[in-house]
């Protein structure tokens, strides 16, 4: 999983790291695009992307360290040595994004579930890229000798993203959801995202 994609003046860029960056950029684009459709201020959107990016990185590393304390107790400086002691946690990313959203809601007085809907769309866009990259770099385990389990998860989560994208664009017109109001209540996309990701 540490395959080197390219080396520039002695500095190595790893394949999985490149795909994680790609996932972040794609997630940010989806978040930005949908936020503009919701008529959010661009300054708020860019601040949100920056804050979610930083906190998701910090929480992903912290979650990994807490899950592997044996390697870090008594040697806490290792937390900062990403090359020698690599590792991040996907659940840490989700928690980091959630903390960023809560912080933004408190500062900007925005609707919590509206921001969660946008963040859920962004996460659902980026997660499949990381799973697919991990699956492409792993040889085992294979499903029926055809495809790795991680790659299969990535493909299923990509389908889930396309479903969420469609649902976000259509759910405002569902009569059962609007209850005769002109706009749907927020939180629908977040609930569907959490259901699918948990499943």
C-alpha positions in Angstrom: 0.0 0.0 0.0 3.1 2.2 0.2 3.8 2.0 -3.5 5.8 5.1 -4.7 4.0 7.0 -7.4 6.9 9.3 -8.1 10.0 10.8 -6.6 11.0 14.4 -6.8 14.5 15.3 -5.6 14.5 12.5 -3.1 11.0 13.2 -1.8 8.6 10.3 -2.5 4.9 10.7 -3.3 3.0 7.6 -2.4 0.2 6.3 -4.5 -2.4 6.1 -1.7 -1.4 9.6 -0.5 -2.0 11.0 -4.0 -5.5 9.3 -4.0 -6.3 10.7 -0.6 -5.4 14.2 -1.9 -7.6 13.6 -5.0 -10.5 12.5 -2.7 -10.1 15.7 -0.7 -10.2 17.8 -3.8 -13.2 16.0 -5.3 -15.1 16.2 -1.9 -14.3 19.9 -1.7 -15.5 20.5 -5.2 -18.8 18.7 -4.5 -19.2 20.6 -1.2 -18.5 23.9 -3.0 -20.8 23.2 -5.9 -23.8 22.3 -3.8 -23.1 25.1 -1.3 -23.3 27.6 -4.2 -26.6 26.0 -5.3 -27.9 26.7 -1.8 -26.8 30.3 -2.2 -24.1 30.2 0.5 -21.5 32.9 0.8 -18.3 31.9 -0.9 -16.1 33.1 2.0 -18.1 30.8 4.3 -17.8 27.9 1.9 -14.0 28.3 1.5 -13.6 28.7 5.3 -15.7 25.5 5.8 -13.6 23.5 3.3 -10.3 24.7 5.0 -11.5 24.0 8.5 -13.0 20.6 7.6 -9.7 19.7 5.8 -7.5 20.6 8.7 -9.7 19.0 11.4 -10.3 15.8 9.4 -6.5 15.4 9.0 -5.9 16.0 12.7 -8.7 13.7 13.9 -7.8 11.0 11.4 -4.2 10.9 12.7 -5.4 11.1 16.4 -7.9 8.3 15.9 -5.2 6.1 14.4 -2.8 6.9 17.2 -5.4 6.0 19.8 -6.1 2.7 18.0 -2.3 1.9 18.0 -1.2 3.2 21.4 1.4 0.4 21.7 3.6 2.0 19.0 3.3 5.5 20.5 3.3 5.3 24.3 6.6 6.6 25.6 7.5 7.8 22.1 4.9 10.5 21.4 7.2 12.3 18.9 6.4 9.4 16.5 2.9 10.9 16.1 4.5 13.5 13.8 6.7 11.1 11.8 4.2 10.3 9.1 6.7 8.5 6.9 8.1 6.2 9.5 4.8 5.6 11.3 2.1 6.1 8.6 -1.6 5.7 9.4 -4.8 7.6 9.3 -8.4 6.5 10.3 -11.4 7.0 8.1 -13.6 7.4 11.2 -11.4 10.2 12.4 -12.1 12.0 9.1 -15.8 11.7 9.7 -15.5 13.0 13.3 -13.2 15.8 12.2 -15.8 16.9 9.6 -18.6 16.7 12.2 -16.6 18.9 14.7 -15.9 21.4 11.9 -19.6 21.6 11.0 -20.6 22.1 14.7 -18.0 24.8 15.1 -19.2 26.6 11.9 -22.8 26.4 13.0 -21.9 28.1 16.3 -19.9 30.8 14.6 -22.2 31.5 11.6 -25.6 30.6 13.0 -26.3 28.4 9.9 -28.7 25.5 9.8 -26.9 22.5 11.3 -28.7 19.9 9.1 -28.2 22.0 6.0 -24.4 22.0 6.5 -24.5 18.3 7.5 -26.3 17.6 4.2 -23.6 19.4 2.2 -20.8 17.7 4.2 -22.4 14.3 3.7 -22.5 14.8 0.0 -18.8 15.8 0.0 -17.8 12.8 2.2 -19.8 10.4 0.0 -17.9 11.8 -3.0 -14.4 11.3 -1.6 -14.7 8.0 0.4 -15.2 5.8 -2.7 -11.9 7.1 -4.2 -9.9 6.1 -1.1 -11.5 2.6 -1.0 -11.0 2.1 -4.7 -7.3 3.1 -4.4 -6.8 0.8 -1.4 -8.4 -2.0 -3.3 -6.3 -1.5 -6.4 -3.1 -1.5 -4.3 -4.0 -4.6 -2.3 -3.7 -8.1 -3.7 -5.9 -9.8 -1.1 -8.6 -10.6 -0.1 -10.3 -11.3 -3.4 -14.0 -11.8 -4.0 -14.5 -14.9 -6.2 -10.9 -14.3 -7.5 -12.0 -11.3 -9.5 -12.0 -8.1 -7.4 -10.5 -7.1 -4.1 -13.0 -6.5 -1.2 -11.8 -2.9 -0.8 -12.3 -2.2 -4.5 -15.8 -3.7 -4.3 -16.6 -1.4 -1.4 -15.3 1.6 -3.3 -17.5 0.8 -6.3 -20.6 0.2 -4.0 -19.9 3.5 -2.2 -19.6 5.3 -5.6 -23.0 4.0 -6.5 -24.3 5.3 -3.1 -22.8 8.7 -3.9 -24.6 8.9 -7.3 -27.9 7.9 -5.5 -27.3 10.7 -2.9 -26.6 13.2 -5.6 -29.9 12.3 -7.3 -31.8 12.2 -4.0 -30.5 15.6 -3.0 -31.7 17.1 -6.3 -35.1 15.4 -6.1 -36.2 15.1 -2.5 -37.4 18.7 -2.2 -40.3 17.7 -4.5 -41.4 14.7 -2.5 -44.8 15.5 -1.2 -44.5 13.1 1.8 -41.3 14.9 2.8 -42.4 18.5 2.3 -45.7 18.2 4.2 -47.2 20.9 1.9 -44.3 23.3 2.5 -42.5 25.0 -0.3 -39.1 23.6 0.7 -38.1 20.3 2.3 -36.7 20.1 5.7 -32.9 19.6 6.0 -31.2 16.5 7.2 -32.6 14.0 4.6 -29.3 13.6 2.8 -27.4 13.2 6.1 -29.8 10.4 7.2 -29.5 8.6 4.0 -25.7 8.9 3.9 -25.3 7.6 7.5 -27.7 4.7 6.7 -25.8 3.7 3.6 -22.4 4.1 5.1 -23.3 2.1 8.2 -24.9 -0.6 6.0 
